[in-house]
Amino acid sequence: HSGLLARPLQLAPLYGAASPPAALPCRRTPWARPGLGVSTATLRRPCRRNPCGAAKTERPDRRGFRFAAAGQLSSSPRPQREKLQVAASASKAAVQLQNGLSLQSSQYVVPEDVRAAGFQIDADELTSIVESRDTERLTEHGQLDGIADKLATSLTDGISTREGLLGQRQEIYGVNKFAESEPRSFWEFVWDALQDTTLIILAACAFVSLTVGIATEGWPNGSHDGIGIFASIILVVSVTATSDYQQSLQFRDLDKEKRKILVQVTRDGFRQRTLIDDLLPGDVVHLAVGDQVPADGVFISGFSLLLDESSLTGESEPVDVNEDKPFLSSGTKVLDGSGQMLVTAVGMRTQWGKLMAALTEGGNDETPLQVKLSGVANIIGKIGLFFAVLTFIVLSQELIGQKYHDGLLLSWSGDDVLEILNHFAVAVTIVVVAVPEGLPLAVTLSLAYAMEKMMNDKALVRQLAACETMGSATVICSDKTGTLTSNRMTVVKACICGNTLEFNDPLSSLSSELPEVAVETLLESILTNTGGEVVIDQNGKQDIIGTPTETALLEFALSLGGNYKQKRQESKIVKVEPFNSVKKRMTVILELPGGGYRAHCKGAAEIVLAACDKFIDGSGSVVPLDKKTANLLNDTIETFSSEALRTLCLAYRGLEDGSTQEEIPLQGYTFIGIVGIKDPVRLGVRESVASCRSAGIAVKMVTGDNINTAKAIARECGILTDGGLAIEGAEFREKTPEELLELIPKMQVLARSSPLDKLALVKYLRTTSNEVVAVTGDGTNDAPALREADIGLAMGIAGTE
């Protein structure tokens, strides 16, 4: 077939070299039905011989806390992840097979309703291009610019929000929401509660009691026992069903809270934050480290954008996204770099949305205590059943023995039946009393109550077990920035050209005190080497978007008379090395207007200063950095740090033509200046640390900041006491296990730590010291330690997803 010859099937590259062939769908599964992609019914009904990772729908255990959000991958158990990955592979293979079978020569025809709405491409075509990673069809549609034109959007200004236009776009392309399963009605919970074995025995007992009682004693005297048992059954069922129903409603509300994720988009030419649910195809979304990709899309521009696609493909290797590999899938996470993407598919049309439709099973969220209590309840139940049977035999043996002795075993009067029934009722009562039915339920309700209380304190619990474990924490490893401090930063001191300057008000006369060349270089460094952005909001006012540190630096530059837009237009950024906790620096390479290249570097003050061999002196000249000046600058860093200021050093160096293609150099920089940034301690932190200590919980500060800054903040918070130690990550790494055994109980501050230092400390505390460890984190680099800890608290600053 000409179509097949022109576009061969692309199944081979789908799984990657390392993936096992087991990921392929079972031969008996008809997943490639034309026009349907994956058959949801097929995925839900797995083949007995080889279950293709499909979801098996079971009636959940009544004791289980079963209303977890489907597809919360960060907390879903391993089998659930595997199901998602297999389903993703099957879905991808189906789309690629479908594309392979379609005629290459067939021209795309725009549906009438799409054309009438002012667009030139429909949702199915967009979905198909991204899901199958089809660069040929992307080219056919005019690459990125062509897709943007057909979506009636601008790659710089985004979509227009004029009245009616958003609604029209929603109507054609859908909304960024996943289809929810129908909420279970109250009567379904009543039916679940009635399935309990003990209640079924009791109901049978009540029925026989009622029948025999009325037959022997008549109405109403003979009905009292039976009606009493029925009343108790109705009471138990009502309480159980009501609590389960309320629980399910609570979890639906929790799911809505979990979806309240804000993303940065450009609309009408203004950069703004919008809810993830409000995204539409044509939106220009800005991505940074730690973000979750909110929809399927195509790469517009960016630097060093690296994605973790393991949730979809199972491949642990990060994936580079650039002009050559421009496709981004919803549900993946940004590991490094930054960029902008054009949204092409949202909601149920994304690959993630299709998987959510195929896998509606929620994870098993029973906590460790609930599992243990269920086990205890079963053991007690079995013991109770044994004694109930024994009691029934002992009580009934006299009557049965007498009947056997008299030869009347087959002759039973109403009184005899009633007596046997009474013995049976006593036995059932023992079973009912012995089985602690309410125990797991009581734990569930108390944990649900704890979740609700924490929600009121602005803390979203994603795993129920965390509420349970939290009560037994013995050590808290806390980050500094944004956790102990308020994360509202301002530049209050700077050392430029050898002069230390203080800024009590932002509009300082700094510009007049320093050489013009130094101020120009400082402004160029701050305004180009930044992860933040200065934007004009809808009211025409300047707004700074970025991390608190970037915001503080940009505010400082603007107060000196810097013009962000002008500086960015003057110099072309050709390479960016984003900041991370390992390098502790951020570097950009600029192509200068007059020709040539320049690298600007900023980061941890002592690290960047060590990379400098020249500096700008008081007259504005570049002179060699001698030992005396270097010592003076190091003393300045220590002085700033001892005043609890966060110190950053700025430097630059000229580069040869063509050196932009190589690694950014690490040495040979010219020192511009040191800035001291004030980040005040949060209100109530000192009291919180004191109450933790009085409860027997040790608090340790683990930070990437300078040791003197860390010590000053730790003293202010009450973490660093007279007998406590503060050490740096480099020293911590070199310690032997024997030395750590002596050091860690006394260590209260770990400064200049890398993510691996934090992970090593948490591992040591959990394994060697047998502590229950809680860790706070405010960025993606804290992820390993958060995962290793018994309780992980993501601070909602960066990388929370």
C-alpha positions, -999 to +999 in steps of 0.1 A: +000+000+000+015+034-010+006+049+024+025+022+042+055+025+020+056+062+023+052+061+061+064+028+076+051+017+110+070+034+138+065+008+166+101+000+172+114+033+186+084+036+209+096+015+237+133+024+237+163+001+237+161-008+274+124-015+276+113-052+279+091-067+252+066-075+279+053-039+275+037-049+242+000-056+244-013-091+246-020-107+212-056-114+221-062-077+229-078-059+199-063-025+208-058-013+173-094-009+163-095+017+135-104+052+147-106+043+183-070+041+196-072+022+228-104+003+236-113+013+272-134-018+275-104-040+265-082-023+290-107-029+318-111-066+309-076-080+310-068-114+294-065-140+321-034-155+305-015-122+303-031-092+321-019-063+300-015-041+331-052-031+328-072-019+357-093-046+375-124-032+391-132-048+424-156-040+452-133-023+477-130-035+513-154-016+535-126-008+559-103+006+532-100+044+528-108+040+492-116+075+479-081+085+467-079+105+435-073+082+406-040+089+389-022+109+416+011+094+404+033+110+430+016+088+456+002+060+436+015+025+443+039+008+419+014-015+402-007+016+393+023+033+377+031+002+357-005+001+345-003+037+334+030+030+315+017+000+297-015+017+288+005+047+275+026+024+253-005+007+239-021+041+233+010+054+215+013+022+194-023+024+184-020+060+172+012+053+153-004+023+136-034+044+127-011+070+112+009+044+094-022+030+078-035+064+067-027+076+032+004+100+030-012+117+001-045+125+017-049+162+023-062+175+056-097+190+054-108+215+080-142+206+094-169+232+087-177+240+124-140+246+131-137+269+100-169+288+111-154+295+145-123+311+129-098+282+133-080+261+106-073+229+125-095+206+146-087+190+180-083+155+167-056+165+142-037+184+169-040+155+194-028+130+168+003+151+158+016+155+194+007+120+206+024+103+176+053+128+177+048+132+140+073+159+128+063+153+091+027+163+098+039+192+119+059+204+088+028+199+066+009+223+088+036+249+086+056+240+117+051+260+149+041+292+132+016+274+110+000+257+140-002+290+159-019+307+129-044+279+125-052+281+162-057+319+158-031+327+185+002+346+187+035+330+199+044+363+217+010+377+229-009+344+234-047+341+228-072+369+229-096+369+258-122+392+242-158+384+251-171+353+234-137+342+220-127+320+250-161+303+250-158+296+212-124+281+217-137+259+246-166+247+224-142+235+196-113+222+216-127+213+250-116+222+286-086+211+306-105+189+330-106+151+332-139+133+331-149+123+367-165+090+375-201+093+387-203+099+424-217+069+443-251+074+458-259+070+495-278+038+488-248+022+472-229+027+505-259+012+524-257-018+501-219-021+508-225-019+546-252-047+543-226-071+527-209-075+561-209-112+571-217-105+608-247-084+599-260-112+575-258-137+603-275-113+627-303-107+600-309-144+597-310-148+634-335-119+637-357-134+610-358-168+627-364-152+661-392-131+648-409-161+630-406-185+659-414-158+686-447-148+668-456-185+662-451-194+698-460-163+718-481-144+692-479-107+683-465-084+698-449-104+728-430-128+705-416-101+683-395-081+708-362-100+703-364-100+665-373-063+662-345-054+686-319-072+665-333-056+633-331-022+649-295-027+659-287-038+623-304-007+609-284+015+633-250-001+624-258+002+586-269+038+590-238+049+609-214+030+585-230+042+553-233+078+565-196+080+575-185+063+543-206+086+522-193+118+540-158+105+535-164+101+497-177+137+495-147+150+515-123+133+491-141+147+461-136+182+476-099+173+482-096+163+445-109+198+436-083+214+459-055+193+443-065+207+408-061+243+420-026+246+404-017+280+390+003+281+357+019+311+341+005+320+306+007+349+282-028+362+271-035+395+254+002+402+255+003+401+294+020+374+314-004+362+341-012+333+364-043+312+356-058+280+370-047+248+352-083+240+345-087+272+325-060+264+299-070+262+263-053+252+230-034+282+217-023+293+252+014+301+256+026+285+288+058+293+307+076+264+322+103+264+349+121+238+370+097+217+391+066+224+370+043+197+358+035+201+321-002+210+323-013+199+288+000+185+255+019+210+234+047+221+212+080+237+223+083+274+213+116+285+229+137+279+260+170+268+275+182+234+286+146+221+290+148+186+304+117+165+311+110+135+333+086+113+312+089+082+335+053+085+346+042+078+310+070+057+294+087+041+324+121+053+310+141+069+339+164+088+315+154+125+312+143+137+278+157+169+261+131+191+245+142+215+218+133+226+182+142+192+168+122+173+195+094+198+202+066+177+217+056+179+253+031+155+270+007+164+299+017+149+332+055+149+327+077+171+349+104+197+342+137+186+357+159+214+345+159+245+324+130+268+314+109+274+283+076+283+267+051+258+250+021+262+228-008+242+241-024+219+215-046+195+234-063+197+268-083+175+292-095+142+279-077+147+246-043+146+261-024+113+265-027+117+303-064+123+300-069+092+279-050+071+305-072+085+333-103+074+313-088+039+308-077+035+344-104+047+368-092+025+396-081+044+428-050+033+447-053+014+479-047+041+505-050+020+537-025+033+561+000+010+580-021+013+612-053+005+594-037-026+579-025-037+613-059-030+629-077-049+602-054-079+609-061-076+646-098-074+640-097-106+618-077-125+645-101-114+673-130-123+650-117-158+645-111-163+682-146-149+689-161-173+663-143-203+680-157-194+714-192-187+700-193-222+684-180-236+718-207-217+737-235-229+714-224-265+717-221-262+756-255-245+759-273-269+735-258-302+744-281-307+775-313-303+754-300-323+724-286-350+748-320-352+766-339-355+732-314-382+721-319-401+754-357-399+751-355-408+713-373-376+703-345-361+681-370-356+652-398-342+674-393-305+682-419-282+699-419-244+695-404-240+730-375-263+720-368-243+688-370-210+707-344-224+733-320-235+705-325-201+689-317-183+721-285-203+724-277-194+688-284-157+696-260-158+725-233-173+702-239-146+676-238-120+703-203-132+713-192-129+676-207-094+673-192-082+705-158-098+699-152-084+664-141-048+668-159-036+636-156+001+645-118+000+651-105+005+615-134+029+609-126+050+639-090+053+627-102+063+592-125+089+607-098+104+630-073+106+601-100+122+578-106+147+606-069+154+609-068+160+571-097+185+574-080+203+603-047+205+583-066+218+552-078+247+574-041+253+582-034+256+545-017+221+544-029+197+517-024+160+527-019+139+496-013+106+515-035+097+544-007+078+561+012+111+566-014+122+592-007+090+611+031+091+608+033+128+616+023+122+652+053+100+658+081+122+642+112+125+663+134+146+640+125+175+616+151+184+589+140+218+579+150+239+549+158+276+557+145+297+528+107+299+527+102+275+556+119+292+586+121+325+567+092+344+551+106+342+516+101+380+510+135+392+500+151+426+496+186+438+488+198+457+519+236+458+514+261+455+485+299+456+480+307+471+446+342+484+435+354+477+471+328+500+487+302+485+511+269+503+507+236+501+527+201+507+512+175+518+537+152+530+509+152+514+474+158+546+455+195+549+466+220+574+452+242+545+444+245+554+407+262+587+415+286+571+440+300+545+416+318+546+382+293+545+353+310+514+338+305+495+370+268+504+373+263+495+336+280+461+340+260+455+372+227+462+355+236+441+325+245+412+348+213+414+369+189+421+340+202+394+316+214+367+340+180+361+356+153+334+358+127+362+365+109+386+343+097+422+344+062+424+328+036+451+324+002+440+339-032+449+326-032+481+347+000+493+330+021+488+361+054+469+363+052+435+378+081+411+386+076+374+381+101+349+395+116+334+426+119+357+457+157+359+452+153+369+415+126+394+424+148+410+450+177+414+425+154+428+397+138+453+421+173+464+431+183+468+394+151+488+386+157+511+416+191+519+401+174+530+369+178+498+349+155+492+319+147+455+317+131+455+282+159+477+267+187+455+282+171+423+269+167+438+234+203+451+233+219+417+239+210+384+225+211+354+250+227+325+232+232+300+261+218+296+296+229+273+324+201+275+350+208+275+387+207+242+406+217+231+441+248+212+429+265+239+409+251+267+431+255+292+402+236+304+371+254+315+339+243+331+306+263+339+275+254+371+256+261+381+221+270+418+224+256+445+201+291+455+190+302+419+183+319+394+206+305+374+235+303+378+273+294+353+301+276+366+332+277+344+363+259+347+397+256+324+426+270+314+460+293+343+470+324+323+480+321+299+450+318+327+424+345+348+440+369+318+439+363+318+401+375+354+397+410+366+390+402+403+382+379+430+397+365+465+389+382+490+411+369+524+424+379+542+392+360+517+370+392+500+357+396+462+355+426+452+376+440+418+388+425+404+420+453+402+444+453+381+477+447+412+499+416+423+480+403+387+478+407+384+516+388+417+521+360+405+499+358+372+518+357+391+550+328+412+535+309+379+527+314+367+563+302+401+577+271+400+555+264+364+565+268+370+602+241+396+599+217+368+586+220+381+550+219+358+520+250+366+499+253+364+461+283+373+440+281+387+404+309+383+379+315+383+341+342+374+315+347+380+278+346+351+255+362+343+221+339+339+190+328+302+187+335+294+224+297+296+229+294+261+216+317+247+243+311+242+280+307+276+298+341+283+315+343+280+353+373+303+359+388+336+347+359+359+357+359+396+366+343+404+400+314+429+398+299+429+433+284+411+463+248+417+473+233+410+507+197+400+507+175+401+538+150+373+543+132+379+576+124+350+599+087+340+599+066+351+628+061+323+654+091+301+642+110+305+675+079+294+694+073+265+671+109+253+675+106+256+713+073+236+713+089+209+691+119+206+715+096+204+746+078+175+728+111+157+724+114+165+686+149+175+674+149+202+648+179+204+623+184+231+597+196+218+563+203+246+538+223+254+507+232+288+521+264+302+535+274+287+570+275+321+587+240+331+573+227+297+584+241+300+619+227+335+623+192+325+612+194+292+633+203+312+664+174+336+657+150+307+654+163+289+685+176+259+665+213+264+672+219+261+709+251+265+730+262+229+727+251+224+691+273+221+660+271+237+626+291+222+597+293+225+559+283+198+534+319+193+522+330+185+557+299+163+563+307+142+532+342+133+544+331+119+578+334+082+584+304+062+598+321+061+632+326+099+632+290+105+621+277+084+650+292+109+674+286+140+652+249+138+641+233+139+676+251+172+682+248+186+647+220+212+644+229+231+612+242+216+579+251+245+555+262+246+518+246+212+515+239+194+482+207+174+477+227+142+482+240+155+516+204+160+527+195+125+514+225+109+533+215+127+565+179+115+563+190+079+555+214+079+584+188+092+609+162+066+597+185+036+596+213+040+621+195+062+646+160+047+641+144+081+641+111+090+624+121+118+601+101+147+586+117+167+558+106+201+544+116+210+508+110+240+486+124+228+452+129+198+430+164+193+443+149+183+477+129+155+460+153+126+469+153+135+506+115+141+506+110+106+491+134+090+516+118+106+547+089+092+567+070+125+561+077+149+532+064+184+533+066+203+500+065+240+508+046+251+476+074+275+466+089+257+436+087+221+424+058+211+446+042+190+418 
